[in-house]
Amino acid sequence: MKFYLDITLLPDAEANLGFLWQKTYSQLHLALVEMKTAHGNSDIAISFPGYEDKDFPLGNKLRLFALTKSQLQQLDIGKWLTRLTDYCHYTSIKEVPK
């Protein structure tokens, strides 16, 4: 995987981290299903950089990886997270450091 973007969840008093994970992951799942390859796989990989965080097991960050920048552009994560703009921040697509 050569390119990535980060999604950071921003909880507040009205929406805790567990609620935001549920909503964000539901949207991400729909996006990945829509982008399935002809073989039924996904070209997008997911990691959880904050896994085992003391405050919440998954932390507050989700990282999406792809072999090409265009795969992440095609995913268009902003479209899928439109309803969560107050609670999610996503970065621009970046190259994985050497």
C-alpha positions in Angstrom: 0.0 0.0 0.0 1.5 3.3 -1.1 -1.1 5.9 -0.3 -3.3 6.6 2.8 -5.7 9.0 4.5 -6.7 9.3 8.1 -10.1 9.7 9.5 -10.2 11.2 13.1 -13.4 10.9 15.2 -14.2 13.9 17.2 -16.6 13.0 20.1 -18.4 15.5 22.2 -21.1 15.5 24.9 -23.8 14.5 22.4 -22.0 11.8 20.5 -19.5 9.6 22.3 -16.7 7.6 20.6 -18.7 4.3 20.5 -21.6 6.0 18.7 -19.2 7.7 16.2 -17.4 4.4 15.5 -20.7 2.8 14.7 -21.9 5.5 12.3 -18.5 6.0 10.6 -17.9 2.3 10.2 -21.4 1.8 8.7 -20.7 4.4 6.1 -17.3 3.1 5.4 -18.7 -0.4 4.9 -21.2 0.9 2.4 -18.4 2.7 0.5 -16.2 -0.4 0.4 -19.1 -2.6 -0.8 -19.8 -0.2 -3.6 -16.1 -0.3 -4.7 -15.7 -4.1 -4.7 -13.5 -5.5 -7.5 -14.8 -8.0 -10.0 -13.5 -10.7 -7.7 -15.5 -9.4 -4.7 -12.5 -8.0 -2.9 -11.6 -4.4 -2.0 -8.6 -2.5 -3.1 -8.8 -0.4 0.1 -7.2 -1.6 3.4 -8.0 -0.4 6.9 -5.9 0.0 10.0 -6.6 1.3 13.5 -3.6 3.3 14.6 -5.0 3.9 18.1 -5.8 0.3 18.7 -5.7 -0.5 22.5 -6.0 3.1 23.5 -6.7 3.4 27.2 -9.8 5.5 26.7 -11.4 3.4 23.9 -10.2 0.1 22.5 -10.1 1.3 18.8 -8.8 4.7 19.6 -10.2 7.7 17.6 -8.5 7.2 14.3 -9.1 5.0 11.2 -6.5 4.8 8.4 -7.4 3.8 4.8 -4.7 2.5 2.5 -4.5 1.9 -1.3 -1.9 1.0 -3.9 -2.8 4.1 -5.9 -3.9 7.6 -5.1 -6.8 7.2 -7.6 -8.3 4.3 -5.7 -8.7 6.6 -2.6 -9.9 9.4 -4.8 -12.5 7.1 -6.3 -13.6 6.0 -2.8 -14.5 9.7 -2.2 -14.8 9.2 1.6 -16.0 12.8 2.0 -19.2 11.9 0.2 -19.8 9.0 2.6 -19.1 11.0 5.7 -21.2 14.0 4.7 -23.7 13.5 7.6 -20.8 13.3 10.1 -18.8 16.4 9.2 -19.2 17.8 12.7 -17.7 14.6 14.2 -15.2 13.4 11.6 -12.1 15.0 10.1 -10.3 13.3 7.2 -7.0 14.3 5.8 -6.0 14.7 2.2 -4.4 11.6 0.5 -0.8 11.2 1.3 2.0 9.0 0.2 3.2 6.4 2.7 6.6 7.5 4.0 9.5 5.3 2.9 
